Amino acid sequence: MKFAEELYWEKQSELRRQKELEGSPLFSQAILKYAQSGGELRFLEKIVRTIGPYKHICELTNSTLEAYALECFPDCLPQTRYRQFIGPARTAIRAAEGKGVIRSGKSVERRFLSPEEALALLEAADDEAVVGIRDPNRNIRKAIVFMLGTGAGPGETFAINVEDLYPKFGRVRIAAQEEGASKTVFRERWVAPPDIVWKLMGALPREGRAFRSPSGRPYVLEKNRGGQMASDFKKVREAAGLGSEVTPYVLRHTWATWLYAQTKDELLLLKLGGWVKKDTAFRYAKSAPPDLGARLLGMGWDFGQNLDKLDYRVH
């Protein structure tokens, strides 16, 4: 009797599995749909060869994609495997599932970048094949690094002048943003980015605006807009295999999440983020995996190392 019952449930499981496969497109079909919608195809040929044409997208779990990525790039860093395999594959799968476009702000509000995603983004912004002569000084990459390390929004970042930077002291002054000059009203504040930020940014202009467009010209600061870099950021984001929900402003959410994951300091989050209310700050600092702080440290992002250069506890 027990044997017959086991056979019955095995058969039911097999039928459910068959039904799931019948309703799930092949990965090769997902790639075709993604290509027809104008998606980034740079890494997809190698991905399809590794996965094969007959895998259904319902079979491609996170662990399965990670195993395929390791098979395809056994000697690469995790962030390289993410950028060249896992990210593009997930993007194609999202497109096949009709999730390529975020239809409300709620998904964006929950979004922050993992350290691996951030590194994939920075690698793409430094890739000659992605930015090439359009951005010879890697200005988009410098802005991304600065926003990840300080929490400055795009509008704030492109308003910063060279004289606001104090690399010798590891400090940056972020000027007050008046109503209408940025997405949100911010008060003036000082921040002390981790040492890795100064290292990754490299050389900046000697005068005028510190962060500029790929052409080297300062961005025009438009009323109620911080998205001047949106089109250039999109090229980098797609090359990194990240979805359309990843906008420049997600970098501010990422900074808040990373900072709090390492320091657990609510006052520090408020002061450095330029917020007055705790509930506002914690809309940005997301719930994070317990190992996030350690993973960041392992990649050189130490948000606690320069706190002695700030008087953030002075009210």
N, C-alpha and C positions, 0 to 999 in steps of 0.2 A: 504493500500500500504506500509506504514511504517512497519507494522507488518511482511508482507511477506519479505521485504528487510532484516529486522533483522534476520528472520529465515534463509535466504539465507547465510548471513555472518556467522551466528553461525554454519551452516552446513559446510561451507568452512573451518572455523577454526577447527572444529572437524576432518575434513578430513586431514588437514595439520598435526594436532596433531597425528592422527593415522599413517600417513606416517612417521613422525619423530620417533615414537615408533618402527615401523617395522624395521627402519634402525639402531636402537640403541640396542646394546646387553644388556642382563640382567646383573645386578651387580654380580649375582652368577656366570655367565659365565666369567665376567671380573676377578673375584677371581680365577677361575680355570685356566685361561690363565696366570695370574700372578704367580700362584703356579708352573705351568709347566715350566715357564721361570726361576725358581729358586728364586723367590721373598721371602722376609721376611714374615712369616706366623703367627708370634707370637700373634698378636692381632686380626687377621682377622675373626676367628670363632665367637667371640663375636660381631663383627661389622655386620657380615652376619645375625646373629640371631636378631639384633636390626632392621636392614633395611628390612630384609625379602628377600626371594629368587626371588621375581617377580618384583622388581623395576628395571626399565631401567636406564642406566647410564645418559641418557639425562635428567632424572628427578632429579638427585642428584646435585643440585646447591650448592653454598657455604652456603647459608642460611639454606638449607635443611639439609646438613651435620652437620652444627652447632647445629641445633635443635635435630637431632638424637644423636649427641655426648652428649648434655646436658641430654637427656633422659637416655642414657647409663651410664653416669658418673655425676649424679646430684650434688655430694658433692666434686668434684675434682676441682683443679685449672685449669684455661683456658689452661695453657701450657701442663698439663697432658692430658686434652681432646684432644688437638692438637696431642700430641705424640701418644696416644693410640687409637685414633679414626680417626680424620680428616686427619692427615698426611698419615697413611696407606691406608685409603680409596681412597684418591686422587692419591696415587702412583699406586694402582691397576687400577683405571680408566685411568690414563695416559698410562699404559701398554696396556690396551684394545684398546685404541685409537691409538696405535703405536707411542706414544710420550715418551716412556721410555728411549730412547737414544737421547741425544742432538747431532744433526748432524753438528752443526757449532758452532764457538765460540761466535756468536752474542748473543745467549740466556744467556750464562754464563756472558757476559759483562753487561747484564741488571740485573743480579741477586744479591740480597742482602737478608739477613735474617731479618725477623720481630723479635721483642723481644720475641714473643711467640715461634717462630721456634727455636731461639737461646737457649731458656730455655729448649725446648724439646731435643735439641741436647746435652745440658749439663746433663740433667737428664739421657739420654741414656748412656752417657759416665761415669756416676756414678752408673749405674745399675749392680748389681752383676751378674744377668742373662745374660747381654750383654758382659761385659768385664771379669768378674770373676777373676780367678787366672792368666789370661793372663796379666792383668794390675792391680795388687793388690794395687799399690800406685796411681792409676788413673792419670798416666802421660799424656795420651792423653787428658784427661779433662783439666789438667793444661795448656797444650799448647793451647788448644782451647780458654780458658778463656783469656790467655795472648794475643793471636792474636786479639780477639774481643775488648780488651781494649786498645791496642797500635797500631794496624794497621801493625804490623810486619808481613812480609811474612814468610812462613814455613822455608825457607833457613836461613833468619835472626834469627828467633826464636831459631833454633837449634844450632846457632853459639854463642848465648849469654852465657857468663860465669857468675858464681855466683857473682864475683866481679863487674859485670856490673849493679847489682841490688842494689838500695839504698832504701829499704823499709822504713827506719826511716825518710827519706826525701821525700818519695813518688815519686822517680824518677828512670828512667832506661836509661842506655846508650846503644844505638844500634850502633854497630860498622859499619864502612864503608864496603861495599861489592865491591870487585874488579870485573872487567869484567870476566865473566866465572864462578864466585863463586856462583851466584844466578840467578834467572830468569831475574832480572833487576839490573842495577847498581844503588846503593844507596849511598848517602853521610852519614857520621856520623851525628847522631842527638840524642837529649835527648827527652824523652817523660815522661809524668806524668799521668799514668793511673788512672782512678777513684778508689776510696777506695775499692769499691766492688771487684775489680780485685784481690787485695792482699788478701782479705777475702776468695774469692772463690778458689784461687790457693792453699792456705794452705801451709804446709811445703814443702820446696824445698831442694835439696842437699846442703851440706855445702861447697863443693868445686867442681871445674871442671864445666862441662856444667850444666846449670840450668834446661834445659828441655831435657828429655830423652825418649827413647823408652819404651814400656811397660815392657820389661825385666829389665829396670834400666840402661842399657848401653847407652852411648852417640851415637847418630846417626852419621853415616859416612857422612860427607858433600861432596856430589858429584858435579862435575862440571855441571853447567847449570841445576841443579835439586834442587827443594825444596819439592819434593813430597815423601820424605822418609816415611811419616806417612800415605800415601795414602791407603794402604790396611787396616790398623787399623781404619782409619777415615771412610772408607766405611762401616765397620760393625756398627759403631756408627750411621752414617747417615741413614742407612737402618732401624735400630731399632727405630730411631726418626721419621720415615715415610717421610723422605725428598728424593727428586729425585736425579738422577745421575748428574744433573747439579750443585749440591752443592758440590764443591771441597774444599780442605783446603784453596785455594787462594780466595774463595768467602768470607772468613772471613775478608780479607783486604778490600774488597769492602764494606762489612757490617760496619766495623769500620769507614770508610770514610763517609758513608751515615749517620751513627748515630752521629758522631762528628759534621758534618755540620748542621744536623737537629736541634741540640741543640744550637750551638754557632753562626751559620751564619758568621763565621770568615774565610775568604778566606786565609789570611796569616797563620793562625793557621793550617789550612788543609795542606797547602803547606809545612810548616816547619816540622810539626810532621809526615807527610807522606813521607818526603824525596824527594819531587818533586821540579823541577825548574819551569816548565811551568804550568800555570793555567789550560789549556785545558786537560793536562794529569791528573791532580788532579780531575777534574770534570768528567772524564771517570769513576772514582771510586765512587765519591759521586753522588748517583742516585737521581732522583726525588722521594721524599718521601711524604707520607700522612701528612697532617698538624698537626695531633696529635701525630706523632712519638716521638718527643722530650718529650712530657708530659708522654707518655706511658713508655718511658725509665726511666724517673725520678721516676715514680711510682714503678718501679722494682729495683730501687737502682743504675741505671747507670747515673751518673752525670758527664759529660765530662767537665764541667766548674769549678768544685770544686778545682782543683789543679793547675790552670793556673798561680797562683802567684809564683809557684815553677819553672817556666820556664822563660827564657829570649828570647822567640821566636820572639819578635819584634826587637831584636838587629840584624842588617844586617851585 
